[in-house]
Amino acid sequence: MHPNKVISFFQIYTLNINNPTDCMKKFVSNQNLGMILFIGIVLGNLMKKSILEKENEVKEIRHQDIVLNEIKNRHNL
């Protein structure tokens, strides 16, 4: 089992929802993990957007090539 899962299960199991100090300690201890996950999500979405833009550019170039080839073929007939 991944260490983060063990820590999360432990924190959930030992959480005293009626003790604000305990809740705050567990919340703060998850700050680093939360920041890493947040950065990963943001970077993943930025990379996904970049990849989709590149794929669209390639599709547009292919479409233009097809259109140009059709025009050339019509003129050669």
C-alpha positions in Angstrom: 0.0 0.0 0.0 1.2 3.5 -0.9 2.5 5.5 2.2 0.2 8.4 1.5 -2.8 6.0 1.7 -1.6 4.6 5.0 -1.2 8.1 6.4 -4.6 9.2 5.1 -6.3 6.1 6.5 -4.6 6.7 9.8 -5.6 10.3 9.9 -9.2 9.4 9.1 -9.3 6.7 11.7 -7.8 8.8 14.4 -9.7 12.0 13.5 -11.7 13.5 16.4 -14.2 15.7 14.5 -15.2 17.3 17.8 -11.7 18.6 18.5 -10.8 21.6 16.4 -7.1 21.4 17.3 -6.9 17.8 16.1 -8.8 18.7 12.9 -6.4 21.6 12.2 -3.3 19.4 12.9 -4.4 16.9 10.3 -5.4 19.6 7.8 -2.0 21.3 8.1 -0.1 18.0 7.9 -1.8 17.4 4.5 -0.7 20.8 3.2 2.4 19.5 1.3 0.6 16.6 -0.2 -2.3 18.8 -1.2 0.1 21.3 -2.8 1.8 18.5 -4.8 -1.5 17.2 -6.0 -2.7 20.7 -6.9 0.5 21.5 -8.9 0.2 18.1 -10.6 -3.4 18.7 -11.6 -2.6 22.2 -13.0 0.5 21.0 -14.9 -1.4 18.0 -16.3 -4.2 20.3 -17.6 -1.7 22.7 -19.1 0.1 19.9 -20.8 -3.2 18.4 -22.0 -4.2 21.7 -23.5 -0.8 22.1 -25.3 -1.1 18.6 -26.7 -4.6 19.2 -27.9 -3.5 22.4 -29.6 -0.7 20.6 -31.4 -3.0 17.8 -32.5 -5.4 20.4 -33.9 -2.6 22.1 -35.8 -1.6 18.8 -37.3 -5.2 18.1 -38.3 -5.5 21.5 -39.9 -2.3 21.0 -41.9 -3.5 17.5 -43.1 -6.8 19.0 -44.1 -5.0 21.8 -46.1 -2.8 19.2 -47.8 -5.9 17.2 -48.8 -7.6 20.3 -50.2 -4.5 21.3 -52.2 -4.1 17.8 -53.6 -7.8 17.8 -54.7 -7.3 21.2 -56.4 -4.1 19.9 -58.2 -5.9 16.7 -59.3 -8.8 18.7 -60.7 -6.5 20.9 -62.8 -4.5 18.0 -64.1 -7.7 16.3 -65.5 
